[in-house]
Amino acid sequence: MSATAVPRTVPPTMVPPAEALPDVLPNDRFNARGMPVRELRDDLRRIPNARNAVAVVMTLLQSYGVVIAAAVINTWWGYVIAFFLMARGHVCLNILGHEAAHRLLFSNRRLNDGVGRFMSYSSYTAMLAYRRAHFAHHRDEMGPDEPDLSLYAGYPIPKDSWHRKLRRDLTGVSAYKNLKVLFSAARHGKSEALMIVGLHAGLIALAIAFQRPWAYVVWLASWSTLWKFSNRLRAIAEHGGMKRSRDRRETTHIIRQSLLARYWMVPYHTGWHLAHHADMGVPWTNLPRLHDELVATGWITPELEYPSYRAFWKACSSGQAGAKSEQATGTSFLAFDD
């Protein structure tokens, strides 16, 4: 009696197949890893100081301006509107803080770090600690020193696990864990933690002094729920389920950018994330151009692109075996090392 062959189950993966990764680099414009060379690199790396100044002002209007407007109106519906709009406000604060962490916000280093720290601290992020952790992320994505490996690992995951993670974000559980780290760091005298606590104590004092405590409640509540939810969705869309590799097409996803996504979740061209990892010295303004250049070379192919964020999230929550990362909340930015 002949033995019946038992088919082997291939684990689902988010990593693109080898046939979708054409070997077309290096060439006269890019090195083997997709980084531009010579004149193209110098052109793409120019920091747009004036445009970034406008972006900073617009972000402050989108965040502080929205909450101040709600405080002036001082009605329940004004605070509800501000709560939802601040979801984007915190996204913008963090993205420009990220740009400053890369020293790409302003060409003047002191101005870059001063503005970047204010933007980051406003959204409870320690920019200098984040810079150290984030550069480790860029040096070796998914490697042993990857600060957010537990956040990205194991996708695709079962839908119940995916929904459980998102519920923790939407209900403030993830934010509570982050804030515990923040206050613990402040109690131990970590300078950035003390600055963040000091800034927000000042904001609370202003809200109380003007008899508008709900203004700060809206600020904190939106960060603790809507922003944490949005941040996980964005982070997983960047690196969820990818692997350690010298080929960044195997470490970073490509997702087609829609106007709605660009407004709420990935403003300032954050969604062109493979371009950002190909050359982290390129300011946000030139990421679409770098992406288009890489498409023109044939290094980025249509097979690598998800048609929408919704399509990606559906793919990342269709696995059958969950990862051991249920407690991952993306807390590397709160590693307050002095």
N, C-alpha and C positions, 0 to 999 in steps of 0.2 A: 504494500500500500504506500503510495507516494505521499510525501509530506506536502502539506498545503502551505504555500508561502503566505506569511502574514505581512501585509503592507505596513511600512514604517510611516509614522506620522511626522511630517515635517513641521517644526514649530513655526508659528507665524512670526513675521519679522517686518520691521519698518524700514530696513536698510534696502536701498535699491539693488536690483540684480546687476551683475557685472556687465551684462550686455547693454545696460543703459548708461554705462560710463565710458564713452569713447576716449581712447588714448590719443589726444590731439595736441597736448602741450608737452614741452615748452614750444613757444614760437618767438617771433621777434617782438611781441608785445606782452607776453606773460611767461612766468616761469612754470615749472611743472605742477605747482600747487595752486595755480590760478591767481597769483599776485602779479600786478602790473609791473613792468620794468621801464627804466629810463624815463623819457619825456612823459609818457602816459601816466606813470606813477606820480611824478612831480605835479602834473596838471590836476590829477584827481585829488591830491592831498592838500590843495590850497584851502585854508580855513576861511569861510565866508563871514568875517566879523560882523558886517552890517546886517546881513540876513539873520545871523544868529541873535543879534541884539533885538531884532523884531520878534523872533521866535520866543525869546525870554519874556518880552513885554506881553505878547499874546498869551503865553502860558500863565503869567501872573494874573492877567485878566480872567482867564478861564478858571483859575483856582481861587485865589484870594478875592478877585473881583466878583465872582459868582456868589461867594459866601457873604461878602459885604452887601451885595445887592439884596440877598435874602434877608439879612439883618435889617436893612432899611425898610423893606416891604413889611417884614415882621408879621407874616401870616402863615398859617399851617401849610397852605399850598406852595408858598414861596420856599419854605424849607424843604418840602418834598421835591420840588423841581431842582433845588440846589443839590440835594442828596444824589439825584441821578446824574446831574451834570458834573458833579465832582468825581464821578467815576473816571471821566476823561481827564479832569483836572489832575488827579493823582498820576494817571498814565503819563501826561505831558511833563509833570515835574520830574518823574523818575527817568524818563527818556532823556531829557536834557541833562539830568544829573549823570546819567550813563555817558552822554557825550562828553561832559566835563571830566569824568573819570578817565576817558581816553585822551584827555588833553586836546580835544577837538572843538570845544565850544568857543574859545577865544585864543588868539595867538599869544596874547600876554598871559603868562602862566599864573601870575598873582590874581588877575581878573578872572581867569578861567576857573581857578580853584575856589575863589571867594563866591562867585555866582553859583557855581556848581554845588558847593556845600550848602548854600542857603536853599537851593531848589531841593536837594536831597534831604536835608534835615527837615524841611517842611513836610515831607512825606515819610518821615521816620526812618530814613536810610542813612547810614554812616558812610559818607562817600569815600573817605580815605581807606577805611577797612574794606569797603566794597571794591575799590580799585585793586587792592592787593589780591583779593580772592578772584576777581574777574580776570585779571591778567593770567592767573594760573589756569583758568578756564580756556583762554585763548591759546596758551602755550601747548596744551595737550588735551583737546576735547575728549571727554570720556576716559581719560587716563587716571592713574592712581591719585593724582592731586586735584582732580576735578571737584570743585566745591559743592556742586549740585548734582552729583552723580545719582544720589538716591531719588532726586526729583525726576530725572530723565529715564531711569533704568526700567526695564521690564515691559515696555509697551510693545505690542498691543496688550491690553488688559481686559478682563471681563467687565461688562457694563456696570454690574453692581459695585465693583471696586472703583470704577471711574466716577460713578454718581456719588459714592461715599466721599471721595476726595473733594468733589465740587461742593457737596453739602457742607463739609467742614469749612471751606472757604466762605461760602455764602452766609453761614451762621456765626462767623466770627471766631471759630475755634482756632484756625490757623493764625489769625491775627493775635489772639490772646497769647499763643506760644511765643510769637515774635516779641510782643510787648514785655513778656516775662524776662526774655533775654536782655532787652533794652534796659529795664529797670535794675536787673541784676548787675549789668555792666556799670550803670551809673552808681550803684551802691559801692562798687569796687573802685570807683574813681577813674574810670576810663574816660578820657577827655571828650571824645566824640559823643559818647552816650550822655555825658553831662551837658554838652551843648544842645543836643536834641531835646532833652528834658527841659532845659532852660528856655529854649525857644517856645516850646509848647506850653510851658507854664505861663510865659508871657502872653501867648494867644488866649489862654483860658482867662487870665486876669483882664485882658482887654474886653473879652466877651462879657464878663461879669460886670466890669466897670460901666459898660454901655447898656447893661441890662438886656443882653442878648445871648444868654448861655446856650440857646439852641444853635447858634452859629457854629460854636465849636463842636457840639454834639454831631452836627451834620458832617463836619470835616472828618472827625474820627470815625463815625459810623460808616461813611462811604468808603474810607480806606479799609476798614476792618471787614467789609463784606464785598461790595461790588468790585473794588480794585483787586482784592486778593483773588477773587474769582477770575477776573480778567487776566491777571498776571499769570496764573497757572495755565489758562488756555493759551496764552501767548508763548510761554516758556516751553510747553510741551510741543507746540507747533514749530518751535525752532529746533529742538534736539531730541524730542521724545522717541525712545526706542532705537536710536542710532548707536553706532559703535566706535570704538577707538580706531583711528585710521589716519594715515598721512594724506589720504584723499578726502578733502573736506566735503565732497559730495556724499560721503558715507557718515559724516558727523552732523550734517545740518540739512534740514528740509528746505524745499522751495514750494511756496504756496502762492497762487495767483492773487494779486491784490485787488480788492474791491473798494469802492468809495466808502461803503459803510464800515468795513473793517478798518480802513485807514483812519476814519474819523474816531471811532470808539476805542480801538484796541492797539493799533500800530501806526499812530501818527508819526510825522517826521521820518518817513521812509524806513521805519524799523522793520517792516516786513520783508525787505530785501536782505534777508539775514545771511544767506550764503555769500553774497558779495561782501558783507561786513566781515565775515570770517576769512574770506580770501585775502583781504587787506584791511586790518583793523585800524589803519591810519587814515582811511578815507572818511571825511565828514559825511554826515547824513545827507547833505544836499546832493552828493555825487554817487550815492549808492545805486540809484536806478540806472545811471549811465554805466557804471562798472558792470552791473548785471547784464545790460544790453551788449556790452563789449564781449562778455564771456559767452553769451548766447551766440554772438556772431562768429566766435571761434569754433563753435560746435562742442565746447566743453560742457555747457549746460544744454540739455536736450529736453524736448517736450515730455518725454517719458518720466523725467524727474519731477515734474510739476504737478502738485495737487490742484484741481480746478477751483477749489474754494476751501476756506477754513472749515466749513461744515463737513465737506467731504473728508478732510483730514481727520477731524475729531471722530467721525463715524468709523474710519479705518483704525484709529488708535484705541477704540473701545470695543473691538470685536474679537479680542483674544480669548483663549480658553483657560490660560494659566496665569494667575496674578503674580505680580512682582512683590518682593519683600520690601516695599517702600511705602507702606500705608501711613507712616508718620512723617513723610517728607513734606516740608512746608516751605522749602526754599529760603532757609534762614542764613545762608552764607553771608549776606550783606550785613548781618548783625554780629559778625565775629569781631568784636571790638579789641583789636590788637594795638597797643600803643608802642 
